[in-house]
Amino acid sequence: MKLSIKNMVCQRCIMVVKLELEKNNLIADTIQLGEITFKEALSEEQITLLKKGLCAHGFEVLDDRKAMIIEKVKNIIVTIIHSTEEVDIKRNYSDIIAQQIPIDYNYISSIFSSSVGITIEQFLILQRIERVKELLVYNELSLSEIAYKLGYYNVQHLSTQFKKITGLTPSHFKLVKENKRKSLDQL
């Protein structure tokens, strides 16, 4: 049995879900971003208790197929952008998504845009900018290292996109830090 979970976007989310499962004496086969797999089917009562517990932490069990697809797309993008490795600029995100979700990409793109209100590409850009903000706040990497890490062609490309989204240059953001970062589930 597989459950899709909305707003499960980071490793801390996985830890919270694990704790909620333990609290309800449930054993998952696997827990990944946006998904819990069980070896056996859960009873309606177990599902209801789990939904209630997860809801208290800001998660939602998805029953709608379209909502599950959208959440899976978001989790794929979040995983790529927020991983510790460099983002490969030669990789096509639509190919990555199509590999992981065996459904026609045009259909995926269409339901994503109509439900979320932005395109997959716009969501990807927002995620990259949030990651740039995070790395700027940590102050461990130079702007050129951040650009390379996140798959920008050059610092100018990153700076242009950053200013378009935030209204600030990366260096100005680093100085004032007024444009606070958003949590991943608020994007």
C-alpha positions as CSV (number, residue, x, y, z in Angstrom):
1,M,0.0,0.0,0.0
2,K,1.3,3.4,-0.9
3,L,0.2,6.8,0.5
4,S,1.2,10.1,-1.1
5,I,1.9,12.9,1.4
6,K,1.6,16.6,0.6
7,N,4.1,19.1,2.1
8,M,6.7,16.5,2.8
9,V,9.7,18.3,1.4
10,C,12.8,17.7,3.4
11,Q,14.6,15.2,5.6
12,R,13.1,16.7,8.8
13,C,9.7,16.0,7.3
14,I,10.7,12.4,6.9
15,M,11.7,12.3,10.6
16,V,8.4,13.8,11.7
17,V,6.5,11.3,9.6
18,K,8.6,8.4,11.1
19,L,7.7,9.7,14.6
20,E,4.0,9.8,13.7
21,L,4.1,6.3,12.3
22,E,5.8,5.1,15.5
23,K,3.2,6.9,17.6
24,N,0.5,5.0,15.7
25,N,2.4,1.7,15.9
26,L,2.7,1.5,12.1
27,I,5.7,0.1,10.3
28,A,6.5,1.5,6.8
29,D,8.4,-0.4,4.2
30,T,9.8,2.8,2.8
31,I,9.5,6.5,3.6
32,Q,10.6,9.0,0.9
33,L,9.8,12.6,0.2
34,G,6.0,12.7,-0.5
35,E,5.5,9.0,-0.1
36,I,5.1,6.2,2.4
37,T,4.9,2.6,1.4
38,F,3.6,-0.2,3.6
39,K,4.0,-4.0,3.0
40,E,0.4,-4.5,4.0
41,A,-2.8,-2.5,3.6
42,L,-3.9,-0.3,6.5
43,S,-7.3,-0.4,8.1
44,E,-9.6,2.6,7.6
45,E,-9.1,3.3,11.3
46,Q,-5.3,3.3,11.0
47,I,-5.5,5.6,7.9
48,T,-7.8,8.0,9.7
49,L,-5.5,8.2,12.8
50,L,-2.5,8.6,10.6
51,K,-4.2,11.4,8.5
52,K,-5.2,13.2,11.7
53,G,-1.6,12.9,13.2
54,L,0.0,14.0,9.9
55,C,-2.4,16.9,9.6
56,A,-1.3,18.2,13.0
57,H,2.2,18.6,11.5
58,G,1.1,20.3,8.3
59,F,1.0,17.2,6.1
60,E,-1.9,15.9,4.1
61,V,-2.6,12.4,2.8
62,L,-3.5,12.8,-0.9
63,D,-6.3,10.8,-2.4
64,D,-6.6,12.6,-5.7
65,R,-4.5,11.2,-8.5
66,K,-3.7,14.6,-10.0
67,A,-2.7,16.0,-6.5
68,M,-0.4,13.0,-6.1
69,I,1.3,13.7,-9.5
70,I,1.8,17.4,-8.6
71,E,3.3,16.5,-5.2
72,K,5.6,14.0,-6.9
73,V,6.8,16.6,-9.4
74,K,7.5,19.1,-6.5
75,N,9.4,16.5,-4.6
76,I,11.5,15.6,-7.6
77,I,12.5,19.2,-8.1
78,V,13.1,19.9,-4.4
79,T,15.3,16.8,-4.2
80,I,17.4,17.9,-7.2
81,I,17.8,21.5,-6.2
82,H,18.3,21.0,-2.5
83,S,20.7,18.0,-2.8
84,T,24.3,18.5,-1.8
85,E,25.6,17.8,-5.3
86,E,26.0,20.2,-8.2
87,V,23.0,20.6,-10.4
88,D,23.8,19.3,-13.9
89,I,22.9,22.1,-16.4
90,K,23.0,19.7,-19.3
91,R,20.1,17.6,-17.8
92,N,16.7,18.3,-18.9
93,Y,14.3,18.5,-16.0
94,S,11.3,17.4,-18.1
95,D,13.3,14.2,-18.9
96,I,14.1,13.6,-15.2
97,I,10.4,14.0,-14.3
98,A,9.2,11.8,-17.2
99,Q,11.7,9.1,-16.1
100,Q,10.4,9.1,-12.5
101,I,6.7,9.6,-13.3
102,P,5.8,7.3,-16.2
103,I,3.0,9.5,-17.6
104,D,3.0,11.8,-20.6
105,Y,5.0,14.9,-19.7
106,N,2.6,17.2,-21.5
107,Y,-0.2,15.9,-19.3
108,I,1.9,16.3,-16.1
109,S,2.9,19.8,-17.2
110,S,-0.8,20.7,-17.9
111,I,-2.2,19.5,-14.6
112,F,0.7,21.1,-12.7
113,S,0.1,24.5,-14.3
114,S,-3.7,24.4,-13.9
115,S,-3.5,23.3,-10.3
116,V,-0.5,25.2,-8.9
117,G,-1.0,28.4,-11.0
118,I,2.6,28.4,-12.3
119,T,4.6,26.2,-14.7
120,I,7.0,23.5,-13.7
121,E,9.8,25.7,-15.0
122,Q,8.6,28.7,-12.8
123,F,8.4,26.4,-9.8
124,L,12.0,25.2,-10.6
125,I,13.2,28.8,-10.8
126,L,11.6,29.6,-7.4
127,Q,13.3,26.6,-5.8
128,R,16.7,27.5,-7.2
129,I,16.3,31.1,-5.9
130,E,15.3,29.8,-2.5
131,R,18.4,27.6,-2.5
132,V,20.5,30.6,-3.6
133,K,19.1,32.6,-0.6
134,E,19.9,29.7,1.7
135,L,23.5,29.5,0.5
136,L,24.0,33.3,0.6
137,V,22.8,33.3,4.3
138,Y,25.2,30.5,5.2
139,N,28.0,32.6,3.6
140,E,30.2,29.5,2.9
141,L,30.3,29.8,-0.9
142,S,31.2,32.6,-3.3
143,L,28.5,33.7,-5.8
144,S,30.4,32.0,-8.6
145,E,30.5,28.7,-6.6
146,I,26.8,29.0,-5.9
147,A,26.1,29.6,-9.6
148,Y,28.1,26.5,-10.5
149,K,26.5,24.4,-7.8
150,L,23.0,25.3,-8.9
151,G,23.6,24.8,-12.6
152,Y,23.6,28.5,-13.7
153,Y,25.6,29.2,-16.9
154,N,27.4,32.0,-15.1
155,V,27.1,34.5,-12.2
156,Q,25.3,37.0,-14.4
157,H,22.6,34.5,-15.2
158,L,22.1,33.8,-11.5
159,S,22.1,37.5,-10.6
160,T,19.6,38.4,-13.3
161,Q,17.2,35.7,-12.3
162,F,17.7,36.5,-8.6
163,K,16.9,40.2,-9.1
164,K,13.9,39.4,-11.2
165,I,12.4,37.2,-8.5
166,T,13.4,39.0,-5.3
167,G,13.9,42.6,-6.5
168,L,17.4,42.6,-5.0
169,T,20.8,41.7,-6.3
170,P,22.5,38.7,-4.5
171,S,25.1,40.9,-3.0
172,H,22.4,43.4,-1.7
173,F,20.4,40.5,-0.3
174,K,23.4,39.2,1.5
175,L,23.9,42.6,3.1
176,V,20.3,43.4,4.2
177,K,18.8,39.9,4.4
178,E,15.4,41.6,4.7
179,N,13.8,39.4,2.0
180,K,13.5,36.4,4.4
181,R,13.6,32.9,3.0
182,K,10.4,31.0,2.5
183,S,9.9,27.5,3.8
184,L,9.8,25.0,0.9
185,D,6.1,24.1,1.6
186,Q,5.1,27.8,1.1
187,L,6.4,27.9,-2.5
